[in-house]
């Protein structure tokens, strides 16, 4: 009988050990899944395009206010139009808030100038980019405090103003190499 009790005890011990191992594996798997979900959420939050797209949709729908007021139709249109040059600059939507520094802003300016955006349009988009970075900072989307010091407007020369005046007289709102708005 002692042998039967010993065997029974060993079986119970092995079952308990197997249950403990299974429980530990399940807990480890849950931790890994939670970490993957956290990383996915952080990655989504860090992506600039995701913020810009959500921001534009929220101002259009009235979910995001400008102070206590809805954004005007003109502001909604301006933000919507900013998506096009930004998408041209970051077509694969890989840039994150951590990427924003003076070098990135310079690359963005170079991109806009390479696509023949006029000086006033470059400045308009630069102001939008800076405002977007600021809004994201205020919303807690990033803590990259150096970002706002990276932006300064491009000086618009008199010759640029003359070209812009001529373009407006001819009915072209912006120059984009093909008579479009920069793309």
N, C-alpha and C positions, 0 to 999 in steps of 0.2 A: 504494500500500500504506500509505503514511503516513496517508492519509485514512481508510482502514478502521480503522487502529489508533486514530486520534483519535476516530472515531465509537464504536468499541468501548469506549474509555476513558470517553467521555461516558456511554454506556449503563450501564456498571459504576458510575460515580460517582453517577448518578441512582438506580440501584437501591439502592446503599448509603445514599444520602440518604433514600430512601423507607423503607428498613428502619429507619433511625435514628429517623425521625419516627414510624413505627408503634410502635416500641419505647418511645419517649418518651410517646406517647399511652397505651399500655397501662400503663406505669408510673404515669402521672398518674391513670388510671382506677382502678388498684389502690389508690393513695394516697387517692383520694376515697372509695372504698368502705370502706377501713379507717377513715377518719375518720368516715364515717356510722355504721359499726358501733360505734366508740368512743363517739360521741355518744349513740347509742341505748342502749348499756350504761350510760353515765353517767346518762342520763335515767331509766332503769329503776331504777338504784340510788338516785337522789335522791328518788324518789317515796315518800312516807310510806306510802300504802296498800299498795304492793307489799311493803314491809318488814313491815308489820303482818300482812298475810295470810300471808307466808312464815314469820314468827315463830310465829304461832299453829299453823300446820301442823307446824312443826319441834318445838314443845314437845309437841304431841299425839302425834307419831310417836316421840318420844324422841331425835330427832336433835340437839336442843338441850337441854342439861342445866342444872339449877340447881345450880351448884357441881359436885359429882360425882354428884348424884342426878337422877332424872327429876322433872319437874314433877308435882305431885299433880293428881288429877282436878279438885279445887276450883280450883286455879290455872289449869288448862287452860280450865275453864268461865268463870272470871273474865275471862281474856284473850279468849276467844271472845265473851263478852257485850260487851266493850269495842268490838268491831268495829261493832256496831249503832249506838251513838251517834256513833262516829267517821264511819261511812258517812253518817249524817244530816248531819253537819257538813261533810264533803267528799264530796258525792254523785258528783261527776265524777272524783274521785281525781286532782286536779291539784296538790295541795299538795306541796311539796318541803321538804327539811330547811332550805334557805336561807330559807324563808318563816317558820320558827318564830322568833317574837320575842314580846315582851310583848303587842303588839297582837293577834297571832293567838290567843294563849292567852285574852285577854279576849274575843275574838269567840267562841271555843269555849265559854267559860263562859256568855256571853250566850245562845248557841244552846241549851245544856242547860237553862238557867233558863227560856228562852222556851217550851221543850217540857215544862215543869213537872216536871223531875226534882227529887227531894228533895235537900236539902243534903248528906246523907250519900252519896247516889249521885253527886252532882256531884263531891264530894271523891274518891270511889273512882275515878271516871273520870279525874279530874285526876291522881291518883297514877299510874294506868296510863299516861296520856299522857306524864307526866314519865319514868317508868321506860322506856317505849318509846324516847323520845328518847335517854336515857342508854345503853340497850343498843345502839342504832344508832351512837352515838358510839363506844362501846367496840369495836364491830364494824368501825369505820372507814368507815361508810356516809356520814358527814358530818364536817366539822371546824368546825361552827358552835358554838363554845365558849360563846357567850352564851345558848344555849338553856336550860340548867338554871337560870339565875338568873331565868327568866321565870315560874316556877311557884310559887304559894303557895296553900295551901288556903283555901277559902271558909269564913268563920266560920258555924257552924251555930248559929242562935238557938234559945232555949228554945222559942219558938212552933213552929219547924220540927221540933224533937224531939217535941213533943206531936202534931203532925200525923203524923209518922212512926210513933209508937207506935200511934195510932188506926188508921192504914193497915195496920200489921202485924196488929193485933187483928182487923181486918176481912178479913184474908187477901190484901191487896194488897201486893206486894213493892215497888212503886214507882208513882209517879203520873206518867202521861204524857198527861194531858188526856183520855184515853179509857179509863183504867183499865189500861193496859198499862204496859210498862216504859219509857216516855218517847218512843216514836216515834209 
